[in-house]
Amino acid sequence: MNTKQLLSALFAALVLLAGCQKSAVEKAEDKVNDALDRRPAEEIRDAAEEVAGAAKDLGGAVRDTAKDVAHDAKKAASEAAEEVRDAAQKVKESAKEAANH
């Protein structure tokens, strides 16, 4: 391969590589178009973003509800255990009284 062919191949590779990546100007343009709602298929992209946001909100709500349910269940179990202890104590006292009479 001569120098001219090598330089041509190198130039072609650089052109192809440059074409694969967005320049800073193109990236800035994409951000501006996004902010101004001028992206291609804007309605579809907005809908997808809304669905993603709703899914995130739903996940947070499910997590918060699960925490609340767990707290309420723990509280109910604690109260039930206290009532069982009180009832057991009353049964014990009644049995003592019955044994003494």
C-alpha positions as CSV (number, residue, x, y, z in Angstrom):
1,M,0.0,0.0,0.0
2,N,1.5,3.3,-1.0
3,T,1.3,6.5,1.0
4,K,-1.5,8.0,-1.1
5,Q,-3.7,4.9,-0.5
6,L,-2.8,4.9,3.2
7,L,-3.7,8.5,3.6
8,S,-7.0,7.9,1.7
9,A,-7.9,5.0,3.9
10,L,-7.0,7.0,7.1
11,F,-9.1,9.9,5.9
12,A,-12.1,7.6,5.1
13,A,-11.8,6.0,8.6
14,L,-11.8,9.4,10.2
15,V,-14.8,10.6,8.2
16,L,-16.7,7.5,9.2
17,L,-15.7,7.8,12.8
18,A,-16.8,11.4,12.9
19,G,-20.1,10.6,11.3
20,C,-20.9,8.0,14.1
21,Q,-20.6,10.5,17.0
22,K,-22.7,13.6,17.6
23,S,-20.9,16.8,17.8
24,A,-21.3,19.2,20.7
25,V,-23.4,21.4,18.5
26,E,-25.7,18.5,17.6
27,K,-26.0,17.5,21.2
28,A,-26.9,21.1,22.2
29,E,-29.4,21.3,19.3
30,D,-31.1,18.1,20.6
31,K,-31.3,19.6,24.1
32,V,-32.9,22.8,22.7
33,N,-35.3,20.8,20.6
34,D,-36.3,18.7,23.6
35,A,-36.8,21.8,25.8
36,L,-38.9,23.4,23.0
37,D,-40.8,20.2,22.2
38,R,-39.5,20.1,18.7
39,R,-38.0,16.6,18.7
40,P,-39.0,14.1,16.0
41,A,-42.1,12.1,17.2
42,E,-42.5,14.5,20.1
43,E,-45.9,13.2,21.2
44,I,-44.6,9.7,21.4
45,R,-41.5,10.7,23.3
46,D,-43.6,12.8,25.7
47,A,-46.0,10.0,26.3
48,A,-43.1,7.6,27.0
49,E,-41.6,10.1,29.5
50,E,-45.0,10.4,31.2
51,V,-45.4,6.7,31.4
52,A,-41.9,6.4,32.9
53,G,-42.8,9.1,35.4
54,A,-46.1,7.5,36.3
55,A,-44.3,4.1,36.8
56,K,-41.8,5.8,39.2
57,D,-44.6,7.5,41.1
58,L,-46.5,4.2,41.3
59,G,-43.5,2.4,42.7
60,G,-43.0,5.0,45.4
61,A,-46.7,4.9,46.3
62,V,-46.6,1.0,46.5
63,R,-43.4,1.2,48.7
64,D,-45.0,3.8,51.0
65,T,-48.2,1.8,51.3
66,A,-46.3,-1.4,52.0
67,K,-44.5,0.4,54.8
68,D,-47.8,1.7,56.2
69,V,-49.3,-1.8,56.1
70,A,-46.3,-3.3,57.8
71,H,-46.4,-0.7,60.5
72,D,-50.2,-1.2,61.1
73,A,-49.8,-5.0,61.1
74,K,-47.0,-4.7,63.7
75,K,-49.1,-2.4,65.8
76,A,-52.1,-4.7,65.6
77,A,-50.0,-7.8,66.5
78,S,-48.6,-6.0,69.5
79,E,-52.0,-4.9,70.7
80,A,-53.4,-8.5,70.2
81,A,-50.4,-9.9,72.2
82,E,-51.1,-7.5,75.0
83,E,-54.8,-8.5,75.1
84,V,-53.8,-12.2,75.1
85,R,-51.4,-11.6,78.0
86,D,-54.1,-9.7,79.9
87,A,-56.6,-12.6,79.3
88,A,-54.1,-15.2,80.4
89,Q,-53.4,-13.3,83.6
90,K,-57.2,-13.1,84.3
91,V,-57.5,-16.8,83.7
92,K,-54.6,-17.5,86.0
93,E,-56.1,-15.4,88.7
94,S,-59.5,-17.0,88.3
95,A,-57.9,-20.5,88.5
96,K,-56.1,-19.4,91.7
97,E,-59.4,-18.2,93.2
98,A,-61.2,-21.3,92.2
99,A,-58.5,-23.5,93.7
100,N,-58.6,-21.6,97.0
101,H,-62.4,-22.0,97.4
